[in-house]
Structures are given as C-alpha cells and as structure tokens.
Amino acid sequence: MKTLKLIFEFFTNNKITAIIISIIYIFVLFIANNSFGMYRYIVYTEDIFKTTETTDSFYCMPNLVTAEMVNSSSMDPWGDYINNVENNARKYKAYVPFTKVKYFNSDFNGVRIKSYIYTTDMIEKYQFNLKNGSWNNMQEQSSDYFNVIVSGIYFDYLNIGDIAEIELPNYFDSSTKKIKIKVAGKLAEPYTVPSFNTSGTDINTYDLYQKLENGLIFVESSRLTKVFKSVNNCPLTAENFIASYKSNSSEAERKEYLNYFTKQFRVTDYDNIIKNTDKVIELSFRRRLPTPLFMLSIMTVALISISVLFVNKKLREHSIYYLCGCNRRKSYFIISCAIGLMGLLGGLLNILFIVNYDFLTSNGIINMSDGLIYDGQTVLFTLLYALAVSAVSVIISILVFRKSSPIEIYRKYES
C-alpha cells in the first residue's frame, strides 16, 4: 500500500502536466489508428475487387433519373429498369448476366437491420471470409426456414445452426410477417459486402463496398419471393450494377456491347477502377499517413522528455527516501511504475476502444466512417507502441536517476 502511494506521489506537483500529456497521447494514438485503419480498408477493398471481378468487368451508373422513373408505380423502379436493360442486352454475343445488388429492411429483436439477397452466382463469387460456418450451407433447402449469413455483433449470441426470427413489414399497413432464419455462417470483420450505391466520375473500389453493420445475407429463391408478395413487400435494387464481357467474345462484339451501355450509362471499366483506387491509395499514403506518424514521433519524444523532467523534479524526494531506509531498487521500481503508467494507460484505453468499436457503432453511441479496419493487428500495433514508448521512457529515466548517488543528490539540494 505504501509503495502504491509512493507511485501516485510521483505525480504530485505534476498532475496537470501528466493529465495534459496523457490526453494528448491518447488522442494522437487514436488518430494514428484511425488513419491506419482507413488506409488498410481501401487496400482491402482493392484486394477483394481483384479477387472477385475479372478484367472483363465494368461498372455501370445511370446517366440521369427519367420522369418515367420518378413517376413509376413500381415498388422497385430501379430493379425493373435494370431488368429491362438486361433483357435487351441478351441479344449481344458478349452478354454475361449482370451482378446486381438487392436489399431490404426488416426487424430483428426490435432493431431495424439491412439484409442483402444474393443470387447463386453471387454466393460463389462473393465468398468473403467467415468467422464460423460455411457459404456452402447457403445451398441447403428447407420449407421451414431460410439459411442466412449473419453479420455484426447483434448476432454474436447465435451459433451455427441456430434458428431465429425476423419480422418483414407490410408496406401498406402496420402488419408484419415473421420469417424463420437459420445461421449458416458469420461474416468476419470488416463485415464487407458489395453495395454498388455510389455514382461518380472517379469510381474506385472503396465506392463499391459497404460495411454490413448488422444484417443478413439471403440466397435468392422463389420461396423468398412468395414471402415478399404475401406482405406486399419487395426488395429494392441498387441503381448501379456490374456487367462483363463473355470471355471468348471478339473485340468487335465487345465494342458493340459496350456501345449499348455507354448510350444510357456512365461506364467505368476494371482497369480504370484499379487505376483510380491506386491513386487514392497513393494519395492516402502520402497525405494521410505521414501526419499521424509525425505526431507519434513527437509524442514519443514528448513522453520521454516529460518522464525525465518528472524524475529530475523527484530526485531530492528519492534521496530522502534512501536516507530513510528505501533502497535504490525500490526507487527504480516506483519510477518505473509511475512512468510506465503514463505510457501504458493511453495504449490500454485505445485498445479498449478498438475492442468495443463494433458495439459502440452498432448501438449508435458513436458514428464513424464505415471504411475502417480495427482488428487484431490494430490491437497488436497499439500494444507494441505503448510498451515500446513506456520501456524507452523508463530506461532513460532510470539512467538519469542513476547518474548521482542519493547522498550526492541530497547534498546538492541542501547546499
């Protein structure tokens, strides 16, 4: 108890300085993790794009919203429009089925969640990493429930094979229909799914995907369609989609096929998407990463300097402790704990935030960018940095403390 009191006594007359430097340290480490997380996410989306798409792919975005679209009585106007475009595209020899994103909202335990509907082709194409389960389980058929991939912390308590219920709202009244779902797998962080909800001139892979905070992935089926019709509901289709050339099509056939799309869509091909993404990654590397790295460097020097300053201010007190029977080893321990506390506290608070990040965002406690990766690597980096800074600060502080003997220090201050 006395030792603990002496450790906290180390900050006497230095409380404000210690608090300020600790707050700045926590903030700088938070900014660094945030910047690294954003950079890693952009790189991650490029990796999954290269894995799932072919060089024959191109991203299509409508040029404008027509009056017919605005006045449409359809529950899914974009879906009807894209289906019509695809039906007309079938006559071209370079035609390959479009990749379209369908989604709908439902309630799970009183919480609104977003769910996606994949075709069987999409199930094979977008088999992103799962924490548990298998994408192959999605192919199992049952008349009692729908196999789903769950995503987010709301479903953490469910195990593979568990059956739960969601409520599908009726668009024309307040009634709902309960649907049984069976957990086929759990999507791994960062819970990424294709969204195709971004339009623009410089489309990159970051624009094509979205974090499914808390939601489900269904496989398209006639039985699921009947369920929607029974409650006057309908999944919505994203206005953008991915089309591709048939692999063995000729250059002339591809040119003719592409011309069909450019008349009514803004088109960005695979190569340009990669090129745009590489520009974003390079820009992020040059502009986003140097600042937090510089701030971390400054913070490291500041922590070491403050630690040495605190030790110098406490030299006289520790010389008195020595004369009262406290050996130098005990003084080393007190100084090490006090200095280490400053370095480790900021790291541990950041780790606590990282570990609870999904909980905080899912429950609306904080609202941050979807494009972040906080995982084991982030925790490891934070821990290693905090340990390294603490160790260096402690070692240098001890070296400063060892320069003079307690008797010399006492005589110096008493003279």
C-alpha positions in Angstrom: 0.0 0.0 0.0 2.9 2.3 0.8 4.5 1.5 -2.5 1.3 2.3 -4.4 1.0 5.6 -2.5 4.6 6.5 -3.4 3.9 5.7 -7.1 1.0 8.1 -7.2 3.0 10.5 -5.1 5.4 10.7 -8.1 2.8 12.9 -9.9 2.5 15.4 -7.0 3.0 18.9 -8.3 2.9 17.4 -11.8 -0.7 16.5 -12.0 -1.8 19.0 -14.6 1.2 18.3 -16.9 0.6 14.5 -16.5 -3.1 14.8 -17.4 -2.5 17.0 -20.4 0.3 14.8 -21.8 -1.8 11.7 -21.2 -4.9 13.2 -23.0 -2.7 14.3 -26.0 -1.1 10.8 -26.1 -4.5 9.1 -26.1 -5.7 11.4 -28.9 -2.6 11.0 -31.0 -2.7 7.2 -30.8 -6.5 7.3 -31.7 -5.8 9.5 -34.8 -3.0 7.1 -35.8 -5.1 4.0 -35.5 -7.9 5.8 -37.4 -5.7 6.8 -40.3 -4.1 3.4 -40.5 -7.5 1.7 -40.3 -8.8 3.8 -43.2 -5.7 3.1 -45.3 -5.9 -0.6 -44.7 -9.6 -0.6 -45.6 -9.0 1.0 -49.0 -6.3 -1.6 -49.7 -8.6 -4.3 -48.6 -11.4 -3.3 -51.0 -8.9 -3.3 -53.9 -7.8 -6.8 -52.9 -11.3 -8.2 -52.8 -12.2 -6.5 -56.1 -9.2 -8.1 -57.8 -10.2 -11.4 -56.3 -13.9 -11.3 -57.2 -14.0 -9.4 -60.5 -12.4 -10.1 -63.8 -10.6 -7.7 -66.2 -13.7 -8.1 -68.4 -15.9 -6.3 -65.8 -17.2 -2.7 -66.0 -19.3 -0.7 -63.5 -22.5 0.9 -64.9 -24.2 4.0 -63.5 -27.4 5.6 -64.9 -26.8 9.0 -66.6 -29.9 10.5 -65.2 -33.2 9.8 -63.4 -36.0 10.0 -66.0 -39.5 11.3 -65.4 -40.8 7.8 -66.1 -38.6 6.5 -63.2 -39.8 9.3 -60.8 -43.5 8.6 -61.6 -43.2 4.8 -61.7 -45.7 2.9 -59.6 -43.3 0.0 -59.2 -42.1 -0.9 -55.7 -38.7 -1.4 -57.2 -38.3 1.0 -60.1 -34.5 0.5 -60.5 -34.9 -3.2 -60.5 -37.5 -3.1 -63.2 -35.4 -0.6 -65.2 -32.2 -2.7 -65.0 -34.1 -5.9 -65.7 -35.4 -4.3 -68.9 -31.8 -3.2 -69.8 -30.6 -6.7 -69.2 -33.3 -8.3 -71.3 -32.3 -6.1 -74.2 -28.6 -6.9 -73.6 -29.2 -10.7 -74.0 -29.2 -10.4 -77.8 -25.5 -9.3 -77.8 -22.9 -12.1 -78.2 -20.7 -10.6 -75.5 -23.5 -10.7 -72.9 -22.9 -12.1 -69.4 -25.6 -11.9 -66.6 -25.4 -8.7 -64.6 -24.3 -8.6 -61.0 -27.0 -6.6 -59.2 -27.4 -5.8 -55.5 -30.8 -6.4 -53.9 -31.6 -5.4 -50.3 -34.4 -5.0 -47.9 -35.1 -3.8 -44.3 -36.6 -6.0 -41.6 -36.7 -6.1 -37.8 -34.7 -8.4 -35.5 -35.5 -8.3 -31.8 -37.0 -4.9 -32.3 -33.9 -3.5 -34.1 -34.1 -2.4 -37.8 -31.5 -4.4 -39.9 -30.5 -4.3 -43.5 -30.4 -7.6 -45.5 -29.0 -8.5 -48.9 -30.2 -11.0 -51.4 -27.5 -12.8 -53.4 -28.1 -14.9 -56.5 -26.4 -18.4 -56.5 -23.7 -16.8 -58.8 -23.1 -14.1 -56.2 -22.8 -16.7 -53.4 -20.0 -18.4 -55.4 -18.4 -15.0 -56.3 -18.5 -13.1 -53.1 -17.4 -15.7 -50.6 -15.8 -13.3 -48.2 -14.2 -14.6 -45.0 -16.4 -16.1 -42.4 -15.7 -16.3 -38.6 -17.7 -19.5 -38.4 -19.8 -21.7 -40.7 -19.6 -22.1 -44.5 -21.0 -20.5 -47.6 -21.9 -24.0 -48.9 -24.6 -24.2 -46.1 -26.5 -21.5 -48.0 -27.4 -24.0 -50.7 -29.4 -26.2 -48.4 -33.1 -26.0 -48.9 -35.8 -26.2 -46.3 -39.5 -25.3 -46.2 -39.3 -24.2 -42.5 -36.6 -21.6 -42.6 -34.1 -19.6 -44.8 -30.4 -20.2 -44.5 -28.5 -16.9 -43.9 -25.1 -15.4 -43.3 -25.3 -13.1 -40.3 -23.1 -10.0 -39.9 -22.5 -7.8 -36.9 -22.5 -8.1 -33.1 -26.3 -8.3 -32.8 -25.9 -12.0 -33.8 -22.9 -12.9 -31.7 -25.0 -14.9 -29.3 -26.3 -17.1 -32.1 -24.4 -20.3 -33.0 -24.1 -22.0 -36.4 -27.3 -24.0 -36.9 -29.4 -21.8 -34.5 -32.8 -20.7 -35.7 -34.1 -17.2 -35.1 -36.9 -14.9 -36.4 -37.0 -11.6 -38.3 -40.1 -9.5 -39.0 -40.8 -8.4 -42.5 -43.0 -5.2 -42.6 -46.1 -4.8 -44.9 -45.7 -1.6 -47.0 -49.5 -1.0 -47.0 -50.4 -1.4 -43.3 -48.7 -1.9 -40.0 -48.7 -5.7 -40.0 -45.6 -7.8 -40.2 -44.7 -11.4 -41.2 -42.3 -13.5 -39.1 -39.7 -15.4 -41.1 -37.5 -18.1 -39.6 -33.8 -17.9 -40.4 -31.1 -20.5 -39.8 -27.5 -19.3 -39.2 -25.3 -20.8 -42.0 -22.3 -18.7 -41.2 -21.0 -15.5 -39.6 -19.3 -12.8 -41.7 -15.8 -11.9 -40.5 -14.7 -8.3 -39.9 -14.7 -5.8 -41.5 -18.2 -7.2 -42.5 -17.9 -6.0 -46.1 -20.5 -6.6 -48.8 -20.9 -5.2 -52.3 -23.3 -2.3 -52.3 -23.0 -0.5 -55.7 -24.7 2.6 -54.2 -22.1 5.2 -55.3 -22.0 7.0 -58.6 -19.4 9.4 -59.9 -16.6 10.0 -62.4 -13.7 8.6 -60.5 -15.1 5.3 -59.1 -12.7 3.3 -57.0 -13.1 0.0 -55.2 -13.9 1.9 -51.9 -17.1 3.0 -53.5 -18.3 -0.5 -54.5 -18.5 -2.0 -51.0 -20.1 -1.2 -47.7 -19.9 -2.4 -44.1 -22.9 -4.5 -43.2 -23.0 -3.3 -39.6 -25.8 -5.6 -38.5 -27.6 -7.6 -41.2 -28.2 -10.8 -43.1 -27.4 -12.3 -46.5 -30.1 -14.4 -48.1 -29.9 -16.5 -51.2 -32.4 -15.7 -53.9 -35.3 -18.2 -54.3 -38.9 -18.4 -55.5 -40.0 -19.2 -51.9 -38.4 -15.9 -50.7 -40.2 -14.0 -53.5 -43.5 -15.5 -52.4 -42.9 -14.4 -48.9 -42.4 -10.8 -50.0 -45.5 -10.9 -52.2 -47.6 -12.2 -49.2 -46.9 -9.0 -47.3 -46.9 -6.5 -50.2 -43.2 -6.0 -49.8 -40.4 -6.0 -52.3 -36.6 -6.0 -52.1 -35.0 -2.9 -53.7 -32.3 -3.0 -56.3 -29.3 -0.7 -56.3 -29.3 1.7 -59.3 -25.7 0.7 -60.3 -24.5 -2.8 -61.4 -21.6 -4.7 -62.8 -21.6 -6.1 -66.3 -19.0 -8.1 -68.1 -17.9 -9.3 -71.5 -18.1 -13.0 -72.3 -14.6 -14.3 -72.1 -14.4 -15.7 -75.6 -16.1 -12.8 -77.3 -14.3 -10.9 -80.1 -13.1 -7.3 -80.0 -15.9 -6.2 -82.4 -18.5 -7.9 -80.2 -17.2 -6.3 -77.1 -17.1 -2.9 -78.7 -20.7 -3.3 -79.9 -21.8 -4.4 -76.4 -20.0 -1.6 -74.7 -21.6 0.9 -77.0 -25.0 -0.3 -75.9 -24.2 0.7 -72.3 -22.4 4.0 -73.0 -25.6 5.3 -74.6 -27.5 5.1 -71.4 -24.9 4.7 -68.6 -21.7 6.1 -67.3 -19.3 3.2 -67.5 -16.0 2.7 -65.6 -14.1 -0.4 -66.6 -12.0 -2.7 -64.5 -8.6 -1.1 -65.4 -9.9 2.4 -64.6 -11.4 1.3 -61.3 -8.0 -0.1 -60.3 -6.2 3.0 -61.6 -8.5 5.3 -59.6 -8.0 3.1 -56.5 -4.2 3.1 -56.8 -4.4 6.9 -56.9 -6.5 7.0 -53.8 -4.1 4.6 -52.0 -1.1 6.6 -53.1 -2.7 9.9 -52.0 -3.7 8.4 -48.7 -0.2 7.1 -48.2 1.3 10.5 -48.9 -1.2 12.7 -47.1 -3.0 10.6 -44.5 -0.2 8.5 -43.0 2.7 11.0 -42.6 0.8 13.2 -40.2 0.0 10.5 -37.6 3.5 9.1 -38.0 5.0 12.5 -37.3 2.6 13.0 -34.4 3.6 9.7 -32.9 7.2 10.6 -33.2 6.7 13.9 -31.5 4.6 12.2 -28.8 7.3 9.7 -28.2 9.9 12.4 -27.7 7.5 14.4 -25.5 6.7 11.4 -23.3 10.4 10.6 -22.8 11.2 14.3 -22.1 8.4 14.7 -19.6 9.4 11.5 -17.9 13.0 12.7 -17.5 11.7 16.1 -16.2 9.5 14.4 -13.6 12.4 12.2 -12.5 14.6 15.3 -12.1 12.0 17.0 -10.0 11.7 14.0 -7.8 15.4 13.4 -7.2 15.5 15.2 -3.9 12.5 13.2 -2.5 14.0 9.9 -3.5 17.3 10.8 -1.9 15.4 11.4 1.3 13.6 8.0 0.8 17.0 6.5 0.6 18.2 8.1 3.8 15.0 6.8 5.5 15.8 3.2 4.5 14.3 2.9 1.0 16.9 1.2 -1.2 17.6 2.2 -4.8 15.9 -0.9 -6.2 12.7 0.3 -4.6 13.1 3.7 -6.1 13.7 2.2 -9.5 10.5 0.2 -9.1 8.5 3.3 -8.1 9.8 5.4 -11.0 9.3 2.5 -13.5 5.7 2.0 -12.4 4.9 5.7 -12.5 6.5 6.4 -15.9 5.1 3.1 -17.3 1.6 4.0 -16.1 1.6 7.1 -18.3 2.7 5.2 -21.4 0.5 2.1 -20.9 -2.6 3.9 -19.8 -3.1 5.6 -23.2 -2.4 2.4 -25.1 -4.9 0.4 -22.9 -7.6 3.0 -23.3 -7.2 2.9 -27.1 -7.2 -0.9 -27.1 -10.4 -0.8 -25.0 -12.0 1.5 -27.7 -10.8 -0.8 -30.5 -12.2 -3.9 -28.9 -15.6 -2.2 -28.3 -15.7 -0.3 -31.6 -18.4 -2.6 -33.2 -20.5 -2.4 -30.1 -20.3 1.4 -30.0 -21.1 1.9 -33.7 -23.8 -0.7 -33.8 -25.7 0.9 -30.9 -25.3 4.4 -32.3 -23.2 5.6 -29.4 -20.6 6.9 -31.9 -20.9 7.5 -35.7 -17.6 7.0 -37.6 -16.7 6.1 -41.2 -17.7 2.7 -42.5 -14.2 2.4 -44.1 -12.2 1.4 -41.1 -10.4 -1.8 -40.1 -10.0 -2.3 -36.4 -8.8 -5.8 -35.7 -6.1 -7.9 -34.0 -3.3 -6.1 -36.0 -4.6 -2.7 -34.7 -4.6 -4.0 -31.1 -1.1 -5.5 -31.6 0.3 -2.3 -33.0 -1.2 -0.2 -30.2 0.1 -2.6 -27.5 3.6 -2.8 -29.0 3.8 1.0 -29.4 2.6 1.6 -25.8 5.1 -1.0 -24.5 8.0 0.4 -26.6 7.4 4.0 -25.5 6.9 3.0 -21.9 10.1 0.9 -21.9 12.3 3.6 -23.5 10.9 6.3 -21.2 11.6 4.0 -18.1 15.1 3.1 -19.3 16.1 6.7 -20.0 14.6 7.9 -16.7 16.4 5.2 -14.7 19.7 6.1 -16.4 19.2 9.8 -15.5 18.3 8.8 -11.9 21.5 6.6 -11.6 23.8 9.4 -12.6 24.3 10.5 -9.0 24.2 8.7 -5.7 21.4 9.6 -3.2 23.9 11.2 -0.9 25.3 13.5 -3.6 21.8 14.5 -4.6 20.8 15.3 -1.1 24.0 17.4 -0.5 23.3 19.2 -3.8 19.8 20.2 -2.8 20.7 21.1 0.8 23.7 23.2 -0.1 
